[in-house]
Amino acid sequence: MTHDVVLKCPKCGKDGLVRLESRQDVFECVYCRYKDDLNSQKGGSDSDNSTGGLGFIPFVGLLILLMLLLT
């Protein structure tokens, strides 16, 4: 016996996002064919990409500080 999980699709907004039987980590909308792979999302213990944007903020702050000091 399988348990169907139906979620709201972020693309079309309809309740049609279902889990594919062939791949348990992939959801697909039955209306617009939008696919979402849970393994490719940021976060979790497998990837450390969640802090990728935070390294950019101090760099920009340093550039702004240098520009203010040089003018």
Secondary structure by P-SEA (a helix, b strand, c coil): cbbbbbbbbccccccccccccccccbbbbcccbbbbbcccccccccccccccaaaaaaaaaaaaaaaaaac
